[in-house]
């Protein structure tokens, strides 16, 4: 699947979380500047259409980033972090998750 197809699927998985909190996800492709690659602009709005979060990520990371944001927001409303923290927490979460994926697999010495 293409990166954009993965982003569409991630946005669909995000929808139930968004609905639970009265949020709406908007994604837009931003062209690269000069030799730069296109980037994905991710916006989250509340039901009054007020911008709660805006963040730009590489298109290749877009689907994983939206999935990570969905994981962050998949909590009871009273436990939601402040919207100012959503992007930095999601960046950090995704960075750690990708680092873990890069670790080599090690055989279990117990044979399990």
MODELLER restraints for C-alpha pairs under 7 A, 6 or more apart:
rsr = mdl.restraints
at = mdl.atoms
rsr.add(forms.Gaussian(group=physical.xy_distance, feature=features.Distance(at['CA:3:A'], at['CA:59:A']), mean=6.67, stdev=0.5))
rsr.add(forms.Gaussian(group=physical.xy_distance, feature=features.Distance(at['CA:3:A'], at['CA:60:A']), mean=5.83, stdev=0.5))
rsr.add(forms.Gaussian(group=physical.xy_distance, feature=features.Distance(at['CA:6:A'], at['CA:63:A']), mean=5.53, stdev=0.5))
rsr.add(forms.Gaussian(group=physical.xy_distance, feature=features.Distance(at['CA:7:A'], at['CA:62:A']), mean=5.92, stdev=0.5))
rsr.add(forms.Gaussian(group=physical.xy_distance, feature=features.Distance(at['CA:7:A'], at['CA:63:A']), mean=4.25, stdev=0.5))
rsr.add(forms.Gaussian(group=physical.xy_distance, feature=features.Distance(at['CA:10:A'], at['CA:63:A']), mean=5.36, stdev=0.5))
rsr.add(forms.Gaussian(group=physical.xy_distance, feature=features.Distance(at['CA:10:A'], at['CA:66:A']), mean=6.05, stdev=0.5))
rsr.add(forms.Gaussian(group=physical.xy_distance, feature=features.Distance(at['CA:10:A'], at['CA:67:A']), mean=5.85, stdev=0.5))
rsr.add(forms.Gaussian(group=physical.xy_distance, feature=features.Distance(at['CA:11:A'], at['CA:66:A']), mean=6.67, stdev=0.5))
rsr.add(forms.Gaussian(group=physical.xy_distance, feature=features.Distance(at['CA:14:A'], at['CA:67:A']), mean=6.91, stdev=0.5))
rsr.add(forms.Gaussian(group=physical.xy_distance, feature=features.Distance(at['CA:14:A'], at['CA:70:A']), mean=5.41, stdev=0.5))
rsr.add(forms.Gaussian(group=physical.xy_distance, feature=features.Distance(at['CA:17:A'], at['CA:70:A']), mean=6.54, stdev=0.5))
rsr.add(forms.Gaussian(group=physical.xy_distance, feature=features.Distance(at['CA:17:A'], at['CA:73:A']), mean=6.79, stdev=0.5))
rsr.add(forms.Gaussian(group=physical.xy_distance, feature=features.Distance(at['CA:17:A'], at['CA:74:A']), mean=5.80, stdev=0.5))
rsr.add(forms.Gaussian(group=physical.xy_distance, feature=features.Distance(at['CA:18:A'], at['CA:24:A']), mean=5.83, stdev=0.5))
rsr.add(forms.Gaussian(group=physical.xy_distance, feature=features.Distance(at['CA:21:A'], at['CA:77:A']), mean=6.45, stdev=0.5))
rsr.add(forms.Gaussian(group=physical.xy_distance, feature=features.Distance(at['CA:22:A'], at['CA:46:A']), mean=5.83, stdev=0.5))
rsr.add(forms.Gaussian(group=physical.xy_distance, feature=features.Distance(at['CA:22:A'], at['CA:47:A']), mean=5.55, stdev=0.5))
rsr.add(forms.Gaussian(group=physical.xy_distance, feature=features.Distance(at['CA:23:A'], at['CA:44:A']), mean=6.49, stdev=0.5))
rsr.add(forms.Gaussian(group=physical.xy_distance, feature=features.Distance(at['CA:23:A'], at['CA:45:A']), mean=5.55, stdev=0.5))
rsr.add(forms.Gaussian(group=physical.xy_distance, feature=features.Distance(at['CA:23:A'], at['CA:46:A']), mean=4.49, stdev=0.5))
rsr.add(forms.Gaussian(group=physical.xy_distance, feature=features.Distance(at['CA:23:A'], at['CA:47:A']), mean=6.00, stdev=0.5))
rsr.add(forms.Gaussian(group=physical.xy_distance, feature=features.Distance(at['CA:24:A'], at['CA:44:A']), mean=5.56, stdev=0.5))
rsr.add(forms.Gaussian(group=physical.xy_distance, feature=features.Distance(at['CA:24:A'], at['CA:45:A']), mean=5.15, stdev=0.5))
rsr.add(forms.Gaussian(group=physical.xy_distance, feature=features.Distance(at['CA:24:A'], at['CA:46:A']), mean=6.22, stdev=0.5))
rsr.add(forms.Gaussian(group=physical.xy_distance, feature=features.Distance(at['CA:25:A'], at['CA:43:A']), mean=5.81, stdev=0.5))
rsr.add(forms.Gaussian(group=physical.xy_distance, feature=features.Distance(at['CA:25:A'], at['CA:44:A']), mean=4.70, stdev=0.5))
rsr.add(forms.Gaussian(group=physical.xy_distance, feature=features.Distance(at['CA:25:A'], at['CA:45:A']), mean=6.60, stdev=0.5))
rsr.add(forms.Gaussian(group=physical.xy_distance, feature=features.Distance(at['CA:26:A'], at['CA:42:A']), mean=5.99, stdev=0.5))
rsr.add(forms.Gaussian(group=physical.xy_distance, feature=features.Distance(at['CA:26:A'], at['CA:43:A']), mean=5.02, stdev=0.5))
rsr.add(forms.Gaussian(group=physical.xy_distance, feature=features.Distance(at['CA:26:A'], at['CA:44:A']), mean=6.28, stdev=0.5))
rsr.add(forms.Gaussian(group=physical.xy_distance, feature=features.Distance(at['CA:27:A'], at['CA:40:A']), mean=6.70, stdev=0.5))
rsr.add(forms.Gaussian(group=physical.xy_distance, feature=features.Distance(at['CA:27:A'], at['CA:41:A']), mean=5.57, stdev=0.5))
rsr.add(forms.Gaussian(group=physical.xy_distance, feature=features.Distance(at['CA:27:A'], at['CA:42:A']), mean=4.77, stdev=0.5))
rsr.add(forms.Gaussian(group=physical.xy_distance, feature=features.Distance(at['CA:27:A'], at['CA:43:A']), mean=6.27, stdev=0.5))
rsr.add(forms.Gaussian(group=physical.xy_distance, feature=features.Distance(at['CA:28:A'], at['CA:40:A']), mean=5.81, stdev=0.5))
rsr.add(forms.Gaussian(group=physical.xy_distance, feature=features.Distance(at['CA:28:A'], at['CA:41:A']), mean=5.09, stdev=0.5))
rsr.add(forms.Gaussian(group=physical.xy_distance, feature=features.Distance(at['CA:28:A'], at['CA:42:A']), mean=6.78, stdev=0.5))
rsr.add(forms.Gaussian(group=physical.xy_distance, feature=features.Distance(at['CA:29:A'], at['CA:38:A']), mean=6.75, stdev=0.5))
rsr.add(forms.Gaussian(group=physical.xy_distance, feature=features.Distance(at['CA:29:A'], at['CA:39:A']), mean=5.93, stdev=0.5))
rsr.add(forms.Gaussian(group=physical.xy_distance, feature=features.Distance(at['CA:29:A'], at['CA:40:A']), mean=4.82, stdev=0.5))
rsr.add(forms.Gaussian(group=physical.xy_distance, feature=features.Distance(at['CA:29:A'], at['CA:41:A']), mean=6.16, stdev=0.5))
rsr.add(forms.Gaussian(group=physical.xy_distance, feature=features.Distance(at['CA:30:A'], at['CA:38:A']), mean=5.55, stdev=0.5))
rsr.add(forms.Gaussian(group=physical.xy_distance, feature=features.Distance(at['CA:30:A'], at['CA:39:A']), mean=5.13, stdev=0.5))
rsr.add(forms.Gaussian(group=physical.xy_distance, feature=features.Distance(at['CA:30:A'], at['CA:40:A']), mean=5.95, stdev=0.5))
rsr.add(forms.Gaussian(group=physical.xy_distance, feature=features.Distance(at['CA:30:A'], at['CA:41:A']), mean=6.56, stdev=0.5))
rsr.add(forms.Gaussian(group=physical.xy_distance, feature=features.Distance(at['CA:31:A'], at['CA:38:A']), mean=4.43, stdev=0.5))
rsr.add(forms.Gaussian(group=physical.xy_distance, feature=features.Distance(at['CA:31:A'], at['CA:39:A']), mean=6.48, stdev=0.5))
rsr.add(forms.Gaussian(group=physical.xy_distance, feature=features.Distance(at['CA:32:A'], at['CA:38:A']), mean=4.19, stdev=0.5))
rsr.add(forms.Gaussian(group=physical.xy_distance, feature=features.Distance(at['CA:32:A'], at['CA:39:A']), mean=6.64, stdev=0.5))
rsr.add(forms.Gaussian(group=physical.xy_distance, feature=features.Distance(at['CA:38:A'], at['CA:59:A']), mean=6.59, stdev=0.5))
rsr.add(forms.Gaussian(group=physical.xy_distance, feature=features.Distance(at['CA:39:A'], at['CA:56:A']), mean=6.43, stdev=0.5))
rsr.add(forms.Gaussian(group=physical.xy_distance, feature=features.Distance(at['CA:39:A'], at['CA:57:A']), mean=5.67, stdev=0.5))
rsr.add(forms.Gaussian(group=physical.xy_distance, feature=features.Distance(at['CA:39:A'], at['CA:58:A']), mean=4.63, stdev=0.5))
rsr.add(forms.Gaussian(group=physical.xy_distance, feature=features.Distance(at['CA:39:A'], at['CA:59:A']), mean=4.98, stdev=0.5))
rsr.add(forms.Gaussian(group=physical.xy_distance, feature=features.Distance(at['CA:40:A'], at['CA:56:A']), mean=5.48, stdev=0.5))
rsr.add(forms.Gaussian(group=physical.xy_distance, feature=features.Distance(at['CA:40:A'], at['CA:57:A']), mean=5.29, stdev=0.5))
rsr.add(forms.Gaussian(group=physical.xy_distance, feature=features.Distance(at['CA:40:A'], at['CA:58:A']), mean=5.92, stdev=0.5))
rsr.add(forms.Gaussian(group=physical.xy_distance, feature=features.Distance(at['CA:40:A'], at['CA:59:A']), mean=5.11, stdev=0.5))
rsr.add(forms.Gaussian(group=physical.xy_distance, feature=features.Distance(at['CA:40:A'], at['CA:62:A']), mean=6.33, stdev=0.5))
rsr.add(forms.Gaussian(group=physical.xy_distance, feature=features.Distance(at['CA:41:A'], at['CA:55:A']), mean=5.81, stdev=0.5))
rsr.add(forms.Gaussian(group=physical.xy_distance, feature=features.Distance(at['CA:41:A'], at['CA:56:A']), mean=4.37, stdev=0.5))
rsr.add(forms.Gaussian(group=physical.xy_distance, feature=features.Distance(at['CA:41:A'], at['CA:57:A']), mean=6.58, stdev=0.5))
rsr.add(forms.Gaussian(group=physical.xy_distance, feature=features.Distance(at['CA:42:A'], at['CA:54:A']), mean=5.67, stdev=0.5))
rsr.add(forms.Gaussian(group=physical.xy_distance, feature=features.Distance(at['CA:42:A'], at['CA:55:A']), mean=5.25, stdev=0.5))
rsr.add(forms.Gaussian(group=physical.xy_distance, feature=features.Distance(at['CA:42:A'], at['CA:56:A']), mean=6.03, stdev=0.5))
rsr.add(forms.Gaussian(group=physical.xy_distance, feature=features.Distance(at['CA:43:A'], at['CA:53:A']), mean=5.51, stdev=0.5))
rsr.add(forms.Gaussian(group=physical.xy_distance, feature=features.Distance(at['CA:43:A'], at['CA:54:A']), mean=4.46, stdev=0.5))
rsr.add(forms.Gaussian(group=physical.xy_distance, feature=features.Distance(at['CA:43:A'], at['CA:55:A']), mean=6.57, stdev=0.5))
rsr.add(forms.Gaussian(group=physical.xy_distance, feature=features.Distance(at['CA:44:A'], at['CA:51:A']), mean=6.13, stdev=0.5))
rsr.add(forms.Gaussian(group=physical.xy_distance, feature=features.Distance(at['CA:44:A'], at['CA:52:A']), mean=5.48, stdev=0.5))
rsr.add(forms.Gaussian(group=physical.xy_distance, feature=features.Distance(at['CA:44:A'], at['CA:53:A']), mean=5.12, stdev=0.5))
rsr.add(forms.Gaussian(group=physical.xy_distance, feature=features.Distance(at['CA:44:A'], at['CA:54:A']), mean=6.64, stdev=0.5))
rsr.add(forms.Gaussian(group=physical.xy_distance, feature=features.Distance(at['CA:45:A'], at['CA:51:A']), mean=4.49, stdev=0.5))
rsr.add(forms.Gaussian(group=physical.xy_distance, feature=features.Distance(at['CA:45:A'], at['CA:52:A']), mean=5.21, stdev=0.5))
rsr.add(forms.Gaussian(group=physical.xy_distance, feature=features.Distance(at['CA:46:A'], at['CA:52:A']), mean=6.61, stdev=0.5))
rsr.add(forms.Gaussian(group=physical.xy_distance, feature=features.Distance(at['CA:52:A'], at['CA:83:A']), mean=5.81, stdev=0.5))
rsr.add(forms.Gaussian(group=physical.xy_distance, feature=features.Distance(at['CA:53:A'], at['CA:83:A']), mean=6.20, stdev=0.5))
rsr.add(forms.Gaussian(group=physical.xy_distance, feature=features.Distance(at['CA:53:A'], at['CA:84:A']), mean=6.92, stdev=0.5))
rsr.add(forms.Gaussian(group=physical.xy_distance, feature=features.Distance(at['CA:55:A'], at['CA:87:A']), mean=6.47, stdev=0.5))
rsr.add(forms.Gaussian(group=physical.xy_distance, feature=features.Distance(at['CA:65:A'], at['CA:90:A']), mean=6.97, stdev=0.5))
rsr.add(forms.Gaussian(group=physical.xy_distance, feature=features.Distance(at['CA:65:A'], at['CA:94:A']), mean=6.56, stdev=0.5))
rsr.add(forms.Gaussian(group=physical.xy_distance, feature=features.Distance(at['CA:68:A'], at['CA:90:A']), mean=5.90, stdev=0.5))
rsr.add(forms.Gaussian(group=physical.xy_distance, feature=features.Distance(at['CA:68:A'], at['CA:93:A']), mean=6.94, stdev=0.5))
rsr.add(forms.Gaussian(group=physical.xy_distance, feature=features.Distance(at['CA:68:A'], at['CA:94:A']), mean=6.32, stdev=0.5))
rsr.add(forms.Gaussian(group=physical.xy_distance, feature=features.Distance(at['CA:69:A'], at['CA:90:A']), mean=5.53, stdev=0.5))
rsr.add(forms.Gaussian(group=physical.xy_distance, feature=features.Distance(at['CA:72:A'], at['CA:90:A']), mean=7.00, stdev=0.5))
rsr.add(forms.Gaussian(group=physical.xy_distance, feature=features.Distance(at['CA:73:A'], at['CA:80:A']), mean=6.29, stdev=0.5))
